[in-house]
Amino acid sequence: MLSKNYWDQEMVNWRTEELRSNRNVNGVAFIIKKLGKRRPLRVLFGLTMGIGAYMSVAFIGNAVRSFQEADYIHTTPMIGIIPRLDINIASMTGIHPTLESTVAQLILLAVYAVGPNMYW
């Protein structure tokens, strides 16, 4: 059986972690609030859209690579053309040396490039 001191120490540790996480959330909220006052909303939305576009390109590259590892999609290596990146960098960028992942990313980039220029 664990002693009362153990449980008291666990409660202190839990409370300390809770305070740390609250401080982090409050810090992020403070930064966003300050950026919102200094920057026009157009710039802030432009930054968030750019981050979203980058993440979607990385996600589609990683998704195609996952399908290739599961043998749902054929793999055409392009090792001589596209360099093989470190696994951590490849996961962050979604850049894998296969034809299928590169084509999927280029199509998505083309949609992002043409989309703002389309008028309905």
C-alpha positions as CSV (number, residue, x, y, z in Angstrom):
1,M,0.0,0.0,0.0
2,L,1.3,3.5,-0.8
3,S,1.8,6.0,1.9
4,K,-0.1,9.2,2.4
5,N,3.1,11.1,1.6
6,Y,3.2,9.5,-1.8
7,W,-0.3,10.6,-2.7
8,D,0.3,14.1,-1.4
9,Q,3.4,14.3,-3.6
10,E,1.4,13.0,-6.6
11,M,-1.2,15.7,-5.9
12,V,1.5,18.4,-5.8
13,N,3.0,17.1,-9.1
14,W,-0.4,17.0,-10.8
15,R,-1.2,20.5,-9.6
16,T,2.2,21.8,-10.8
17,E,1.6,20.3,-14.3
18,E,-1.9,21.8,-14.4
19,L,-0.5,25.2,-13.5
20,R,2.2,24.9,-16.2
21,S,-0.3,23.9,-18.9
22,N,-2.6,26.8,-17.9
23,R,0.4,29.2,-18.1
24,N,1.3,27.9,-21.6
25,V,-2.3,28.3,-22.8
26,N,-2.5,31.8,-21.3
27,G,0.9,32.7,-22.9
28,V,-0.3,31.6,-26.4
29,A,-3.6,33.5,-25.9
30,F,-1.7,36.6,-24.9
31,I,0.6,36.4,-27.9
32,I,-2.4,36.0,-30.3
33,K,-4.1,38.9,-28.6
34,K,-1.1,41.1,-29.0
35,L,-0.5,40.1,-32.6
36,G,-4.1,40.8,-33.4
37,K,-3.7,44.4,-32.1
38,R,-0.5,45.1,-34.0
39,R,-1.3,43.3,-37.3
40,P,-4.3,43.8,-39.5
41,L,-6.5,40.8,-39.7
42,R,-5.7,40.4,-43.4
43,V,-2.0,39.7,-42.5
44,L,-3.0,37.3,-39.7
45,F,-5.4,35.4,-41.9
46,G,-2.8,35.3,-44.6
47,L,-0.3,33.7,-42.2
48,T,-2.8,31.1,-41.0
49,M,-3.8,30.2,-44.6
50,G,-0.2,29.8,-45.5
51,I,0.4,27.5,-42.6
52,G,-2.7,25.5,-43.5
53,A,-1.6,25.2,-47.1
54,Y,1.9,24.0,-46.0
55,M,0.4,21.5,-43.6
56,S,-2.1,20.1,-46.3
57,V,0.8,19.6,-48.7
58,A,2.8,17.8,-46.0
59,F,-0.3,15.7,-45.1
60,I,-1.0,14.6,-48.6
61,G,2.7,13.6,-49.1
62,N,2.6,11.6,-45.9
63,A,-0.8,10.0,-46.7
64,V,0.4,8.9,-50.2
65,R,3.5,7.4,-48.6
66,S,1.4,5.6,-46.0
67,F,-0.7,4.1,-48.8
68,Q,2.4,3.0,-50.6
69,E,3.8,1.3,-47.5
70,A,0.4,-0.5,-47.2
71,D,0.6,-1.6,-50.9
72,Y,-2.6,0.3,-51.8
73,I,-0.7,2.5,-54.3
74,H,2.2,1.5,-56.6
75,T,5.6,3.0,-55.7
76,T,7.8,4.5,-58.4
77,P,11.1,5.5,-56.8
78,M,12.7,8.8,-57.9
79,I,15.8,8.6,-55.7
80,G,18.2,10.1,-58.3
81,I,15.9,13.1,-58.9
82,I,14.5,13.9,-55.5
83,P,16.9,13.5,-52.6
84,R,16.1,11.2,-49.8
85,L,15.6,13.3,-46.7
86,D,16.1,12.4,-43.0
87,I,13.0,10.6,-41.7
88,N,12.1,13.5,-39.4
89,I,12.4,16.1,-42.1
90,A,10.5,14.0,-44.5
91,S,7.7,13.6,-42.0
92,M,7.5,17.3,-41.4
93,T,7.6,18.3,-45.1
94,G,5.9,15.3,-46.6
95,I,8.6,15.1,-49.3
96,H,9.3,11.5,-50.2
97,P,11.3,10.3,-53.2
98,T,8.4,8.7,-55.1
99,L,6.6,9.8,-58.2
100,E,3.1,9.4,-56.8
101,S,3.6,11.6,-53.7
102,T,5.4,14.3,-55.8
103,V,2.5,14.4,-58.3
104,A,-0.1,14.6,-55.5
105,Q,1.7,17.5,-53.9
106,L,2.2,19.3,-57.2
107,I,-1.5,19.0,-58.0
108,L,-2.4,20.4,-54.6
109,L,0.1,23.3,-55.1
110,A,-1.4,24.0,-58.5
111,V,-4.9,24.2,-57.0
112,Y,-3.5,26.7,-54.4
113,A,-1.7,28.7,-57.2
114,V,-4.7,28.8,-59.5
115,G,-7.5,29.1,-56.9
116,P,-7.0,32.8,-55.9
117,N,-6.9,33.8,-59.5
118,M,-10.3,32.3,-60.3
119,Y,-13.3,34.6,-60.4
120,W,-16.7,33.1,-60.3
